[in-house]
Amino acid sequence: MKNNYLLLLSLLFYLLPTNLHSQLLNVDREGIENETKKNWIYSTDLSLSSDKNKLNLLDISSQIEIANFLKNKYMFVGMLNYNLTMNGNEVVQNEGYLQIRFRDNDSRKISNESYIQYQWNGTLGMEYRKLLGSNIRFKILEKSDLDLYTGTGVFYEMEQWNFGGVNDIDTSLFPGTVSRNIFRLNHYWKGAYKINDNIDISGVSYFQLPINSEVTNLRWFFDFNTNIKMTNNFNFLIHYDGTYDNYRLVPIAKYYYSLNFGIQLKW
């Protein structure tokens, strides 16, 4: 009988969309450093859906953020983002990143921040992109409802691509994979504004240039988030990000974007 119950629960988990959410966290939001006295806080957003059409459509997404606040007003932040969509045996989307950052908890006018990151995007052909870098971070403005920061630094980038995301060319004319290791200049602006007790927005924009003869070829990445508090336990979220890059290893589009609307339950 016990085995029958386990089988039934497994089938329900497989056949029905499921979601798991916990407390809201985005360390770049305005006032997040004052929202808790805990040393550790976290946010999870996990979802799984399975639909039987002509083929079985499976969609998995997860976003996990963990922050460790230190006594010296620095902090470690870990972020994991993963998205997988499959239609039968065909992989429609397979992308994500893992990042660990060490930075000031919005307390110093000038501070250091360092980071490592691992990224992949199987749909576009990015097998991996590894980053290791450091910035000098400057506090431009810090008020109760508004902040503005900027930073400048250098990072080392190692990436490998295949030609799976390239359209309308004979990929047999190219090698299976191409790779590149370079240093890049990095400059960013980060801002956050708390419109009222229920709505806040945050955004960050990165400008990255290769340190070689192609230094004028820009990679621009921006990330914009709106958080709307509906009740103490319910939030509405809007996320938009985009990447422009005219110095890619493979001939794919220069610009890609992502737009997401969502809800989040808190406890």
C-alpha positions, 0 to 999 in steps of 0.5 A: 500500500505504501508503494502505491501511495508513493507511485501516485504522488510521483505521477501527480508531481510529473503530470501537474505543474508545480511551483515552489516559492520563498521570500523575495530577495534581490540584493540590488533592490532599494532598502534590502540591506535594512529588511532583515537582521539575519546573517543569511537570507535566501530566495527560491523560485522553482517551477516544473510543468509537463504537458502531453501534446503530440510530444511531451512538453517539459519545462523546468526553471529555477532561480535561487539567490543566497546572501550572507551578511558579514559583520564588517558590512560586506556580503557574499551573494550566490545566484543560480538561474536555470531554464530548460524546455524540452519537446520530446527529445528536442531541447528548445531551451537550455541556459543558465548561470551561476555567480558568486559575488563579494561586495559592500552592503551599500555602506561605503563610498568606495569599495571593492567587489569581486566575482566569479561566474559560470554561464551557458546557453545551449540554444545559442551554442554557448557551451560555457563562459567563465568569468573572474574579475574585480571592480572598484565600486563607487556610491554616487547617491544613497537615500531612504528611497533612492540609490545610485552606484557605479563601478569600473574594473577588469575581468578575465573571460574564457568561453567556448561556442559551437555552431548550433545556434547559427542559421542559414549557413553550412556548419560543416564548413566550420570547426566543431567548436571555437574558443577564446580567452581575453581580458575585458574592461567592465563598467556598470551603473546600478540604480534602485528607486522605491516609489512607495511602500508597495512598488520598487524598481531596480536596474543595472547596465554593464558596458564591456570592452575587449582589451585587444585590437577590437576594443571598440566592439561593445558588449552591453547587458542590462537588467531591469526589475519591478516588484509590486507588493500586492499583500504581505504574502503576495508579489507581482514581478516584472523582469526584462533583460537584454544583451547587445554584442557585436564581437561574438565568436559565432555569427548569431544575432547581435541582440537578444532579450528576455521578458518575464511576468510572474507572481511570488508567494512569501512566507 
